[in-house]
Structure formats: C-alpha cells, structure tokens
C-alpha cells in the first residue's frame, strides 16, 4: 500500500465509531454506480411493492426475531 493510503487508514481508524461509520458509508457509495437518490428511490419503490402485496394478503409479516433466526440458520 502507498504511504498516503497508510496515513489515511491510520487517521480514519482513529476516528470515533460514528465518524468511521459515516466515512465507510461515503466510501461504499463512491464505489456504486448509483447515486444516493437512485438508491432511495429504489428502496421507496420496493417498500410500496411489498406493502401492496401485504395488503392484498399475498405475503405475511414476520417478527424481526424470526427473521434474524431464519438468517442465522441459513448462514
């Protein structure tokens, strides 16, 4: 790794957790081919799609602890 990378990494790791989280989010978004607005729009459309399916009785809701349990079983 370059000296510049090493310096930035050292400084970033010294930040408080919340600032590291924000920095990580910004770095990840910088790698995406989609803008934050496009991502937000896609999530909103997915929320609306799932809400319609739920209201039509085509899908059921699930308690969060059940979702986590199912995911842990899969992983």
C-alpha positions in Angstrom: 0.0 0.0 0.0 1.1 3.5 -0.6 2.3 5.8 2.2 -0.7 8.0 1.5 -3.1 5.1 2.0 -1.4 4.0 5.2 -1.6 7.6 6.6 -5.3 7.9 5.7 -6.1 4.5 7.1 -4.3 5.3 10.4 -6.1 8.6 10.7 -9.5 7.1 9.8 -9.2 4.2 12.3 -8.5 6.8 15.0 -11.9 8.5 14.4 -14.8 7.9 16.8 -17.1 5.0 15.8 -19.9 7.1 14.4 -17.5 9.1 12.1 -15.9 5.8 10.9 -19.4 4.6 10.1 -20.2 7.7 8.1 -16.8 7.6 6.3 -17.4 3.9 5.4 -20.8 4.7 4.1 -19.4 7.5 1.9 -16.6 5.3 0.6 -19.1 2.5 -0.3 -21.4 4.9 -2.0 -18.4 6.3 -4.0 -17.9 2.8 -5.5 -21.6 2.4 -6.5 -22.7 3.2 -10.0 -26.0 4.5 -8.4 -26.5 7.9 -6.7 -28.0 8.1 -3.2 -31.1 9.5 -4.8 -31.4 6.5 -7.1 -30.9 4.1 -4.2 -33.5 5.9 -2.1 -36.0 5.8 -5.0 -35.4 2.1 -5.5 -36.0 1.4 -1.8 -39.2 3.5 -1.8 -40.5 1.5 -4.8 -39.7 -1.7 -3.0 -41.4 -0.6 0.2 -44.5 0.3 -1.9 -44.4 -3.0 -3.7 -44.2 -5.1 -0.5 -46.9 -3.0 1.2 -49.3 -3.7 -1.7 -48.5 -7.4 -1.6 -49.1 -7.5 2.2 -52.4 -5.6 1.9 -53.5 -7.9 -0.8 -52.8 -10.9 1.5 -50.1 -12.3 -0.8 -47.4 -12.1 1.8 -47.3 -12.2 5.6 -45.4 -10.2 8.1 -42.8 -11.7 10.3 -41.4 -10.8 13.7 -37.9 -9.4 13.5 -36.5 -12.1 15.8 -37.9 -14.7 13.5 -36.2 -13.1 10.5 -32.9 -13.0 12.4 -33.3 -16.6 13.5 -34.0 -17.7 9.9 -31.0 -15.8 8.6 -28.7 -17.3 11.2 -30.0 -20.8 10.3 -29.2 -20.1 6.6 -25.7 -18.7 7.3 
